[in-house]
Amino acid sequence: MDNQPAGSRKPDNQPIGNRKPDNRPIGVFDSGLGGLTAVKELEKILPRESIVYFGDTGRVPYGTRSRETIRRYAAQDMAFLMNHDVKAVLAACGTVSSTAGDIGRNLPVPYFDVIGPSAKAAAGLTKNKKVGVIGTSATIHSDAYRQALLGIDYKLEVYSQACPLFVPLVENAFISPQEEVTRLVAQRYLGPVREAGVDTLILGCTHYPIIAPIIASVMGHSVSLVDAGREAALALAGRLAEDGLLCGEGNPRSAAFFVTDEPESFTGVAELFLGHSVQGRTGRVSMEGA
């Protein structure tokens, strides 16, 4: 079984029928840098689409906050994107997806989170009906992934594990496959899930694909990894195609990035995540008093 993040067929990047193309950007947000993994997938799947990314780097991590605080932050993040006239919103954050989905579903544009698409992918991949889920403390304590998985197949056995140190390790660039500190933390967290005999593991935080090689090494080659950000990006792309909301051919693609902390620290790591520079396209915004 392949231990690389799983995915589905790419949708056609063509408007349907006689519908007028929609050249508005796609909005993506996360508590920090992790959502860039979903942006990278969107750039691959829909290379002509424009993107507005909001990373709340000044208030990261969300995963250790109270439910009330997470929901308040999420509402502010969504409002910021809506002010940029986006045609769809992707909550590229497992913590927000597990605690504030109802806020997103009330938006006037299509809303996607990372839970439903990745649960569907994992349920389709597993052979022994044992699925592991790793995420922030808030995501795991919400039990959202377990509920989504059992809603698809009640015979699944779900083994969840909070991995609170993964986000700060990624945010501080401890991401090399040879990084001993990250490997030791992964071994500590993933031991119980591995011993449970799962054959599929959902990376329930969009930061985690950055250290997927380490996670795959610890879990073993027989375990398939499901990249929640990629599955959400595929679901969003499919919906835009179905609804005729894709941009028109020849539309000048653009990407803008906004953060709530110093842009300089963001741009360096963002380039590592995305494989290209975001220099000159990143601005700082304040959420104080929002």
FENKABEL-V16109 format. One record per run of one state. SS is the DSSP state (2 for helix, 1 for strand, 0 for the rest). FROM is the first residue (numbers start at 0). LEN is the number of residues. Records with the same first field share a line. If there is no record, write none. Layout:
# FENKABEL-V16109
SS=FROM-LEN ; FROM-LEN
This chain:
# FENKABEL-V16109
0=0-5 ; 6-19 ; 30-5 ; 45-5 ; 55-11 ; 82-5 ; 91-2 ; 99-1 ; 105-4 ; 112-2 ; 125-4 ; 135-1 ; 142-1 ; 152-4 ; 162-1 ; 171-8 ; 195-4 ; 203-4 ; 219-4 ; 242-12 ; 259-3 ; 274-7 ; 284-6
1=5-1 ; 25-5 ; 50-5 ; 87-4 ; 109-3 ; 129-6 ; 156-6 ; 199-4 ; 223-4 ; 254-5 ; 281-3
2=35-10 ; 66-16 ; 93-6 ; 100-5 ; 114-11 ; 136-6 ; 143-9 ; 163-8 ; 179-16 ; 207-12 ; 227-15 ; 262-12
